[in-house]
Amino acid sequence: MTVSYQYDVASSSTGGFFRLLWRWRGSIWKLLYKELILFIALYMLIALSYDYLMSDYYKRYFERIVIFCSGFVEIIPLSFILGFYVSFTATRWWQQYMAIPWPDKLMNIIALYVPGSDETSRILRRTLMRYLNLTLVLVLRSISIPVKRRFPTKDHLIEAGFMTKPELEMYSSVPSHEFNTFWIPCTWFVNLLREAKSECRITDSGGLKLIMEEFNDFRSKCGLLWSYDWVSIPLVYTQVVTLSTQAFFLASLLGRQHIHPATGDKILVHQYGEYYFPIFTLLQFILYMGLLKLGEQLINPFGDDDEDFELNWIIDRHVKVSFLGVDILNADPPPLMKDQYFDEMDIKLPYTEAAVAHKVKTYRGSVAAYNVPTEKHALVIPEFDDEQSNGSDDDNSTVHSSQQHSHKSSVWTVFHKKQPKLNESQSIPSLDSETMVESGLNPLWQGSLGSVDTQQTDMTTVTTGYGTDRSSQGIRGPYEVPKAKEFAVTIPTARFASETTGAHSPSITSLDVPLLNRQTLSYGATPLRKDSGAHKPSISSVTGIPGLSPLPFGGGTGELSLIGKVFV
């Protein structure tokens, strides 16, 4: 089981981490003490041999070897190699722990959607959870020595209550020479769930869907555990890291020795030489070799190391919790009662004397204490001067002008004359038909015949209808355009309609029509006005406007119905 020291570092204190150095279980001393003793012994033996056993002739050769090994030590990028390797193994170690499936979510869903307190329902729920735990145990027997030691044969699974003899016979009948068969209990789970659905023991299809989703997640994690055991970190990578570390310290045994060349010898004394007890070399040994041992320990967390996962405890916990959740505790809940603060609005929760000293104030926000001066509390409406606009306003004006140019080039302009003006005191909501005529505005044709289908869209009234059921309306309000001076009417939908039954009613997709006093609507030389049946004007072609077709009139009296919105 991993070594937990969370309590010792719950609060930062002087020497808090330093006290952890003297722990033994899971410590670097437990991992390295054998290699450390061997390294010290070899280093001291070489140092003593140089001083007391070697002749001057062999000392000169030894000194050259020391200089060579000292240079070799400096060219090995051991810190980079070990750091990357340990980071990779530590990430993989945590991912393997997260791959261990937990049955708690599935247990709660089964308890909810597989109801019943009779013996059959209890057996059904317990069997479903037993199949889940059996799948996990079969996977762990394949990848973990402690679990294999606990269940060396499948007969031990029967003895432990994970399987029955008929189930073992069915399990053994499946060929397993070319693949692992830990997933067989999963098929039993699905078959049993299908029978429960057919027998109406599971009545909610949504609940059945939730059970299968959580079951598939459990099954996927079991397969992921097996895959982690199957696909290891590339062997070459582990070998490179091991060889680099071992070569580094083998060279350090000689390259860190203290030498004293004879007088006149041209050999330069290296700067790392230490006497019989290499203090700083030992510190380097502990750091680098400790990282190598850490990677060795984390690469397979399913063994017996101190930092390996306690899988046997996990198995025990899963089985006990599963049976409790779907059977023993799947009964009537405690009686409903009012809680202690049922009628209180401002709840004050108690603290003990030991905890009240650590209660912190409520965080209100970083500017909660900032006060705006009282004389600055008045609300004002900012004014913007277009003539002194900044660069961003110029950009907006450019965009607006571009939009206006695009609009003008895409509509059918009937009039090109100057638009009339109103007094500055007038506004659109105050204009009726008489006022519009007096002000120089044509109220257009207004009528009310038959049924009207009117839809308000972006301040645009769209009127549909034809024949005797046709009805159109002119400018309708209210339009919030105060003190408007020049106006136009944009008609997204216009219809030539005949009051004669069965007449053809062609439509215009868009028109831009100025409001001029008592003007005849015209396009080029062709009038578009109220006329007798003998005069049937038509438009032979319209150019420059996508979507418009020739607009012939039907028989009888033709009228132009213009409906739209007002803009400045």
C-alpha positions in Angstrom: 0.0 0.0 0.0 1.2 3.5 -0.8 2.8 5.4 2.1 0.6 8.3 3.3 2.2 11.2 5.1 -0.6 13.7 4.6 -1.1 14.3 8.4 2.6 15.2 8.8 2.3 17.9 6.2 -1.2 19.2 6.9 0.3 22.5 7.9 3.5 24.1 6.9 6.0 24.2 9.8 9.7 24.7 10.4 11.5 21.4 9.5 8.2 19.7 8.4 9.8 18.1 5.4 13.0 17.6 7.2 11.3 15.3 9.7 10.1 13.1 6.8 13.7 12.3 5.9 14.0 10.0 8.9 11.1 7.7 8.0 12.0 4.2 6.8 9.0 2.7 5.1 8.8 3.9 1.5 11.9 6.1 2.0 15.0 6.6 -0.2 17.1 4.9 2.5 15.2 1.7 2.3 15.6 1.7 -1.5 19.3 2.7 -1.6 21.0 1.5 1.5 22.6 -1.6 -0.1 23.8 0.3 -3.2 25.0 3.1 -1.0 27.1 0.9 1.3 28.6 -0.9 -1.7 29.5 2.4 -3.3 31.2 3.8 -0.2 33.1 0.6 0.4 34.5 0.5 -3.2 35.4 4.2 -3.1 37.3 3.9 0.1 39.0 0.7 -1.1 40.3 2.4 -4.3 41.4 5.5 -2.3 43.4 3.4 0.2 44.9 1.3 -2.6 46.2 4.4 -4.3 47.8 5.8 -1.2 49.3 2.6 0.4 49.4 -0.3 -2.1 50.3 1.2 -5.5 53.9 1.9 -6.5 54.8 5.1 -8.1 54.8 3.5 -11.6 51.2 2.3 -11.2 50.2 5.6 -9.5 51.1 7.5 -12.7 48.8 5.2 -14.7 46.0 5.4 -12.2 46.2 9.2 -12.2 45.7 9.3 -16.0 42.7 7.0 -15.6 41.2 9.3 -13.0 41.6 12.3 -15.3 40.0 10.4 -18.1 37.0 9.2 -16.0 36.5 12.7 -14.6 36.0 14.1 -18.1 33.7 11.2 -19.0 31.4 11.9 -16.0 30.8 15.5 -17.1 29.5 14.6 -20.6 26.6 12.3 -19.5 23.3 14.3 -19.4 22.0 12.2 -16.6 19.7 14.8 -15.0 17.8 15.2 -18.3 17.5 11.5 -18.9 16.4 10.6 -15.4 14.0 13.6 -15.1 12.1 12.8 -18.2 12.0 9.0 -17.4 10.7 9.5 -13.9 8.1 12.1 -15.1 6.8 9.6 -17.6 6.6 6.7 -15.1 5.0 8.8 -12.5 2.3 9.9 -14.9 1.7 6.3 -16.0 1.6 5.2 -12.4 -1.3 7.6 -11.6 -3.1 6.6 -14.8 -3.0 3.0 -13.8 -4.5 3.8 -10.5 -7.3 5.8 -12.2 -7.9 2.7 -14.4 -8.9 0.6 -11.4 -12.8 0.3 -11.6 -15.0 1.0 -8.7 -18.5 -0.5 -8.6 -20.2 2.2 -6.5 -22.0 4.1 -9.2 -23.3 0.9 -10.8 -24.3 -0.4 -7.4 -26.5 2.6 -6.8 -28.1 2.4 -10.2 -28.9 -1.3 -9.8 -30.3 -0.7 -6.4 -32.6 2.0 -7.9 -33.8 0.3 -11.1 -33.9 -3.4 -10.0 -36.4 -3.1 -7.2 -38.0 -5.8 -5.1 -37.5 -7.2 -1.6 -38.3 -10.8 -2.5 -35.6 -13.5 -2.5 -35.3 -13.6 -6.3 -34.8 -9.9 -6.6 -32.2 -9.9 -3.9 -30.4 -12.8 -5.6 -30.6 -11.0 -8.9 -29.0 -7.8 -7.6 -26.3 -9.6 -5.6 -25.4 -11.8 -8.6 -25.0 -8.9 -10.9 -22.6 -7.3 -8.5 -20.8 -10.6 -8.0 -20.2 -10.9 -11.7 -18.6 -7.4 -11.7 -16.3 -8.2 -8.9 -15.4 -11.6 -10.4 -14.3 -9.8 -13.6 -12.0 -7.5 -11.7 -10.5 -10.4 -9.7 -9.8 -12.4 -12.9 -8.0 -9.4 -14.4 -6.0 -8.7 -11.2 -5.0 -12.4 -11.0 -3.4 -11.9 -14.4 -1.4 -8.8 -13.6 -0.7 -8.7 -9.9 1.6 -11.1 -7.9 -0.2 -10.4 -4.5 -3.6 -11.2 -6.0 -2.2 -14.3 -7.7 -0.7 -15.4 -4.4 -4.1 -15.0 -2.8 -6.0 -16.9 -5.5 -3.5 -19.3 -7.1 -6.2 -21.4 -8.8 -9.7 -20.9 -9.9 -10.9 -23.3 -7.2 -9.8 -20.7 -4.7 -12.3 -18.3 -6.3 -15.1 -20.8 -5.6 -13.9 -21.2 -2.0 -13.8 -17.4 -1.6 -17.4 -17.1 -3.0 -16.7 -15.3 -6.3 -17.8 -18.3 -8.4 -19.9 -21.3 -8.2 -19.0 -24.8 -9.5 -21.5 -24.6 -12.5 -20.0 -21.2 -13.4 -16.5 -22.5 -13.2 -17.5 -25.3 -15.6 -19.0 -22.8 -18.0 -15.9 -20.6 -17.7 -13.5 -23.5 -18.3 -15.4 -24.7 -21.3 -14.4 -21.6 -23.3 -11.2 -21.9 -25.2 -8.5 -19.6 -23.7 -5.3 -20.6 -25.5 -5.0 -17.4 -27.5 -6.5 -14.8 -25.3 -7.4 -13.9 -21.7 -11.0 -14.8 -20.8 -11.5 -12.4 -17.8 -14.5 -10.9 -19.7 -16.7 -14.0 -19.6 -18.5 -12.9 -16.4 -19.4 -9.7 -18.3 -21.4 -11.8 -20.8 -23.2 -13.4 -17.9 -24.0 -10.0 -16.6 -25.6 -8.9 -19.9 -27.6 -12.2 -20.2 -28.9 -11.9 -16.7 -29.8 -8.3 -17.3 -31.7 -9.2 -20.4 -33.7 -11.9 -18.6 -34.5 -9.4 -15.8 -35.9 -7.1 -18.5 -38.0 -9.8 -20.2 -39.4 -10.8 -16.8 -40.3 -7.1 -16.1 -38.0 -7.0 -13.1 -36.6 -3.9 -14.8 -39.4 -1.7 -16.0 -37.6 1.5 -16.8 -35.8 1.5 -20.2 -33.9 4.6 -19.2 -32.6 2.8 -16.1 -31.5 -0.2 -18.2 -29.6 2.2 -20.4 -27.8 3.7 -17.4 -26.9 0.3 -16.1 -25.4 -0.7 -19.4 -23.4 2.6 -19.7 -21.8 2.2 -16.2 -21.2 -1.5 -16.9 -19.4 -0.7 -20.1 -17.3 1.8 -18.3 -16.4 -0.9 -15.7 -15.6 -3.4 -18.4 -13.4 -0.9 -20.3 -11.3 -0.1 -17.2 -10.7 -3.8 -16.6 -9.5 -4.1 -20.2 -7.3 -1.0 -19.7 -5.7 -2.5 -16.6 -4.8 -5.6 -18.6 -3.4 -3.4 -21.4 -1.2 -1.5 -19.0 0.3 -4.9 -18.0 0.6 -6.0 -21.6 2.1 -2.9 -23.1 5.1 -1.7 -21.0 7.4 1.3 -21.3 9.8 0.4 -24.2 12.6 -1.8 -22.9 15.2 0.2 -24.7 14.2 3.4 -22.8 14.6 1.6 -19.5 17.9 0.1 -20.5 19.3 3.5 -21.6 18.3 5.1 -18.3 19.8 2.2 -16.3 23.1 2.1 -18.3 23.5 5.8 -18.1 23.1 5.9 -14.3 25.3 2.9 -13.7 28.0 4.1 -16.0 27.9 7.5 -14.4 28.7 6.2 -10.9 31.2 3.6 -12.1 33.1 6.4 -13.7 32.6 8.5 -10.5 34.3 5.8 -8.4 37.5 6.6 -10.3 36.9 10.1 -11.6 36.2 11.6 -8.1 39.3 10.1 -6.4 41.8 12.5 -4.9 45.2 12.2 -6.6 48.6 13.9 -5.9 50.9 13.7 -8.9 54.6 13.7 -8.5 56.6 16.9 -8.7 57.1 18.0 -12.3 54.3 15.8 -13.7 52.3 17.6 -16.3 49.0 16.0 -15.2 46.6 18.6 -13.9 44.8 17.9 -10.6 41.1 17.7 -11.2 38.8 19.9 -9.1 36.4 17.2 -7.8 38.9 15.0 -6.0 37.7 13.9 -2.5 39.5 11.9 0.1 38.4 8.7 1.6 34.8 9.6 2.3 33.2 11.3 -0.8 30.5 13.5 0.8 29.3 15.4 -2.3 29.6 12.4 -4.6 27.4 10.5 -2.1 24.9 13.3 -2.2 24.9 13.1 -6.0 24.6 9.3 -5.8 21.5 9.5 -3.5 19.8 12.0 -5.9 20.4 10.2 -9.2 20.2 6.6 -8.0 17.1 7.6 -5.9 15.4 8.8 -9.1 16.3 5.5 -10.9 14.9 3.5 -8.0 11.8 5.6 -8.0 11.2 4.9 -11.7 11.8 1.2 -11.0 9.2 1.2 -8.3 6.6 3.1 -10.2 6.9 1.3 -13.5 4.7 -1.6 -12.1 2.4 -0.6 -9.2 0.8 -4.1 -9.0 3.6 -5.7 -7.0 4.8 -5.8 -3.4 6.7 -2.4 -3.2 5.8 0.1 -0.6 4.3 2.5 -3.2 2.4 -0.3 -5.0 -1.4 -0.4 -4.9 -3.0 -2.6 -2.2 -5.2 -4.6 -4.6 -6.3 -7.2 -2.1 -7.7 -4.5 0.1 -9.5 -3.0 -2.9 -11.1 -6.4 -3.7 -12.3 -6.8 -0.1 -13.7 -3.3 -0.1 -15.5 -3.7 -3.4 -17.2 -7.0 -2.5 -18.4 -5.8 0.9 -19.7 -2.4 -0.4 -21.4 -4.0 -3.3 -23.4 -6.5 -1.3 -24.3 -3.9 1.3 -25.5 -1.4 -1.3 -27.7 -3.6 -3.4 -29.1 -5.8 -0.6 -28.7 -5.0 3.1 -28.9 -1.3 2.8 -31.4 -1.4 0.0 -34.4 -1.1 2.3 -36.6 1.6 3.7 -34.8 4.9 4.3 -34.8 6.6 7.7 -38.1 8.4 8.5 -38.6 11.9 7.1 -38.2 14.5 9.8 -37.7 18.3 9.9 -34.1 19.3 10.1 -32.7 21.4 12.9 -32.9 24.6 10.9 -36.2 24.0 9.2 -37.8 27.3 10.1 -34.7 29.5 10.2 -33.6 31.9 7.5 -30.2 33.0 8.9 -28.6 29.7 9.8 -25.7 29.8 12.2 -23.7 26.6 12.4 -21.8 25.8 15.5 -18.0 25.4 15.9 -16.1 23.8 18.7 -13.7 25.8 20.7 -10.8 24.2 18.9 -12.2 25.2 15.5 -13.7 28.6 16.1 -10.2 30.2 16.2 -9.7 29.1 12.6 -12.9 30.4 11.2 -12.3 32.9 8.3 -14.3 35.9 7.3 -16.6 35.7 4.3 -14.9 36.8 1.1 -17.0 39.7 -0.5 -14.9 40.4 -3.5 -11.7 42.3 -4.2 -13.5 45.7 -4.6 -16.2 45.2 -1.9 -14.5 47.8 0.4 -14.1 50.4 -2.4 -16.2 53.5 -1.9 -17.3 55.8 -4.7 -17.3 59.5 -3.5 -20.8 60.8 -2.8 -20.4 63.8 -5.2 -19.9 61.3 -8.0 -23.1 59.4 -7.5 -25.2 61.4 -10.0 -26.2 59.6 -13.1 -25.5 61.3 -16.4 -26.1 60.5 -20.1 -22.8 60.7 -22.1 -22.8 62.7 -25.3 -20.8 61.6 -28.3 -19.6 64.1 -31.0 -19.3 62.4 -34.4 -17.0 65.0 -35.7 -14.4 64.2 -33.0 -14.8 60.4 -33.2 -11.8 58.2 -32.7 -10.4 55.6 -35.0 -12.8 52.9 -33.9 -15.8 55.2 -34.7 -14.3 55.9 -38.1 -14.1 52.1 -38.7 -17.8 51.8 -37.6 -18.8 54.6 -40.0 -16.9 52.9 -42.8 -18.8 49.7 -42.1 -22.1 51.5 -42.0 -21.4 53.3 -45.3 -20.5 50.1 -46.9 -23.7 48.5 -45.7 -25.8 51.5 -47.0 -24.1 51.2 -50.4 -24.8 47.5 -50.5 -28.4 48.1 -49.6 -28.9 50.7 -52.3 -27.4 48.6 -55.0 -29.7 45.6 -54.1 -33.1 47.3 -54.1 -35.5 48.5 -56.9 -35.5 52.3 -56.5 -38.7 53.7 -57.9 -38.0 57.3 -57.3 -34.7 59.2 -57.3 -35.9 62.6 -56.2 -35.1 64.4 -53.1 -37.1 63.2 -50.1 -39.4 65.5 -48.2 -38.6 66.9 -44.8 -40.6 67.3 -41.6 -40.6 69.9 -38.9 -38.1 69.0 -36.2 -41.0 68.8 -33.7 -42.7 66.0 -35.6 -42.0 62.3 -35.2 -43.4 59.2 -36.8 -45.7 58.1 -34.0 -47.7 61.4 -34.4 -48.3 61.0 -38.2 -51.7 59.9 -39.5 -52.9 59.9 -43.1 -54.0 63.6 -43.0 -50.9 64.8 -41.3 -48.7 62.9 -43.8 -50.5 64.6 -46.7 -50.2 68.1 -45.2 -46.5 67.4 -44.5 -45.8 66.4 -48.0 -45.9 62.6 -47.4 -48.0 60.2 -49.4 -49.8 57.9 -47.0 -49.9 55.3 -49.9 -52.9 53.3 -50.7 -54.9 52.0 -47.7 -57.7 49.6 -47.7 -59.3 46.9 -45.6 -61.0 44.1 -47.6 -61.3 40.5 -46.6 -58.9 38.6 -44.3 -55.4 40.0 -43.3 -52.4 37.9 -42.3 -50.0 40.4 -40.7 -46.7 39.5 -39.1 -44.5 42.0 -37.3 -40.9 41.4 -38.2 -38.1 43.9 -37.3 -40.5 46.9 -37.5 -41.7 45.7 -40.9 -45.4 44.8 -41.5 -45.8 42.0 -44.0 -49.3 41.8 -45.5 -50.4 38.8 -47.5 -53.6 38.0 -49.4 -55.0 38.1 -52.9 -58.2 38.5 -54.9 -61.3 39.5 -52.9 -59.6 38.4 -49.7 -56.7 40.9 -50.2 -56.0 43.6 -47.8 -53.1 45.9 -47.4 -52.1 48.7 -45.0 -50.0 51.7 -45.4 -47.6 53.1 -42.8 -48.4 51.7 -39.4 -47.0 52.7 -36.0 -45.7 53.2 -33.6 -42.2 53.8 -34.9 -39.7 55.2 -32.4 -37.8 57.6 -34.7 -37.9 61.0 -32.9 -37.5 64.3 -34.8 -37.0 62.6 -38.1 -36.3 64.9 -41.1 -36.1 62.7 -44.2 -37.8 59.4 -44.6 -38.1 56.5 -47.0 -40.1 53.3 -47.0 -38.3 50.0 -47.5 -40.7 47.4 -48.7 -39.3 43.8 -48.3 -42.6 42.4 -49.7 -44.8 44.2 -52.2 -47.6 42.6 -54.2 -49.5 43.7 -57.4 -53.0 42.5 -56.6 -56.1 42.5 -58.8 -59.6 42.8 -57.3 -60.8 40.4 -60.0 -61.1 36.9 -58.7 -58.4 34.5 -60.1 -56.1 37.3 -61.2 -52.4 36.7 -61.2 -50.6 38.5 -58.3 -46.8 38.8 -58.9 -44.6 40.0 -56.0 -41.6 42.2 -55.6 -39.0 41.2 -53.2 -37.7 44.7 -52.2 -38.5 48.3 -53.0 -36.9 51.6 -51.8 -39.7 54.2 -52.2 -39.5 57.9 -51.1 -42.6 59.4 -49.7 -43.5 62.2 -52.1 -46.7 64.3 -52.0 -49.3 63.0 -54.5 -46.7 61.5 -56.8 -47.6 58.8 -59.4 -45.5 55.7 -58.8 -43.6 55.0 -61.9 -40.7 52.9 -63.1 -39.1 54.4 -66.1 -41.9 55.2 -68.7 -44.3 52.6 -67.4 -46.8 53.9 -64.9 -47.8 51.8 -61.9 -51.1 53.3 -60.8 -54.7 52.6 -60.3 -56.1 52.2 -63.8 -59.0 50.9 -65.9 -59.3 47.5 -67.2 -58.3 48.6 -70.7 -54.9 49.7 -69.5 -52.8 46.9 -68.2 -49.3 48.1 -67.5 -46.5 45.6 -67.1 -42.8 45.6 -66.4 -40.9 43.7 -69.1 -37.6 43.3 -67.3 -35.8 44.4 -64.1 -32.0 44.5 -64.2 -29.5 44.7 -61.3 -31.7 43.2 -58.7 -31.3 39.4 -57.9 -34.5 37.5 -57.5 -36.8 39.8 -59.5 -38.7 38.6 -62.5 -41.0 40.4 -65.1 -44.1 41.6 -63.3 -47.2 41.4 -65.5 -50.6 42.6 -64.3 -53.7 40.5 -64.3 -57.0 41.7 -65.7 -59.2 44.3 -64.1 -58.1 47.1 -61.9 -54.5 46.9 -60.7 -53.1 48.5 -57.6 -49.7 48.7 -56.0 -49.7 47.7 -52.4 -46.6 49.0 -50.5 -46.0 47.8 -47.0 -42.8 48.3 -45.0 -40.9 50.1 -42.3 -39.7 53.7 -41.8 -36.0 54.6 -41.3 -34.0 57.7 -41.2 
